[in-house]
Amino acid sequence: MMKAGFFRGQADLVPVARARSSGRSRRNPPAKDGGASGDQSLDFELPTRAFVKKYAARRMSGAKRFVLLLASLTKGKAAVDVPFQDIKRSWDKMTEPMGGKFNPAHTTRAKDNGWIDTPKTGVYRLRPSWRQIFTG
């Protein structure tokens, strides 16, 4: 095993040509359909699982996926209240497209970003700005 330390001697450094980047990471390719954009109309007639699989981008955070699930359950309407247990039950039925087990911190982060509101404890409602989950 070699010890880290100081080196002595000379070395010739040669510039290496940089490969052009396409701006996309090889490690995290985009979803098949690229996710949804904010001005794309969403098909709320799809079953919940199909809706999430169609519109969730691979790199979408848990908070954004929470909002997407809530949007599916409310058909995109901001005035509809959904109990926490209904959202958690739906999430737990489809851990693969949701990116794993439910984490209650997703609700806090979604609220911090202004995508959802909690009119009373244990009840969630979309805010008009919820479509921002598809941008940035």
N, C-alpha and C positions, 0 to 999 in steps of 0.2 A: 504494500500500500504506500502510495506516495504522499508525502507531507506537503501541505500548501505552504508556500513561502515566497521568497524573492528569487528572481532569475537574473543571470548574468549572460552577456554575450550580445550578438547582433542578429537581426532578422531583417530580411527584405520583405516589405509589405507591398502587395500588388493590388490595385483596385479591382473589384469584382463587379461585373455588370449586374445591375438590379433587374429582377424580373418585373414586368409590368403587373400591377395588381388590378383586378377587375372591381375592387371595392367590396367584394363579398368574401366572407370567411369560408375556408374549406371545411372547417370544423363544424359550422352551423349553417348548412345550406338553407335557403328559404323553403317554406312549405310549398307543396305541389301547386297550389293556386296562389301562393304569395300572400295569403291572408286577405283581409278586406281593407278597403280604404275608407276614409271617413265619408266620402260622398257616394259610395257605392250603395245601392239599395240592398238590404238584407232580406233573405227569405225566412220570415218568421213562421211559415207554415211547416218548416222542417221539424222533425222530432228533435228533442233537446240534444241527444248525442250527435246526431248528424249535423245540427247547427254548430255545435262546438267544434267538431272535426273540420267543418268547412271553413270557418272563419278564424280559428285560433292559429296564429303564426307560431312557428317553432320557438322563437325567442320571446314570446309573450310572457310577461311576469305573472305570478300567481294572483296579484291584485287585478290585473287586466282580465285574466281568465275568470275570476270571480264576477267581475262586471259583465263579461260576455255571457256567463251562465244566468245571471240575474236578468239580462236583456232577453234571453231566450224564454225564461219563465214568464216575463211580463209582456212578451211580444213587442218589446221596444218602447212601451208606454211608461212615461215618467210618473204618472199618478197612481200606479199600482203598488200596493204594499205586499211584500213577501216575507213570511216568517223565516227566521234563521234556520229552523229545523228542516224546512222544505228545501232550502238551498243546500244545506249540508247533506241531506239524503240524496239529492240529485248528484252532487259532487262524488259522494261515496260509491255511487252506482257506476261511475265511469272514471276511475282514477288514471287510466292510461291517457286518454285525451286531455285530461285536466292537469297532467304533469306530476301526479303523485297524490299523496294523502292531503286532505284538507288542513290548512293552517289558519287558525283564527286571525293571525296577523294580516292576512289578505284583506279582511274587511276594514281594518284600521288604515292600511295603505290606500285602499280605494277611496275611503272617506277623506283622507288627507289630500288626495289629488283632486277632490271635488267631483268625482264621478258618481258617487252614491250619497244618499242621506239616510239617517236613521231617525224617523219621526218619533219613535219610542223604542225602548230597549227590546232587542230581539226581532226587530222588524226593519227591513231594508227596502229602499226605493231608489230607482234610477234618477239621476239629475239630468237636465237637458244636455249637459256637457259630456255625457257618457261616451259618445262616439269618438272622443279624443283618444280612446284606447287603441285606435287603429293608426294613429300618427305618432311618430317619435317614440 
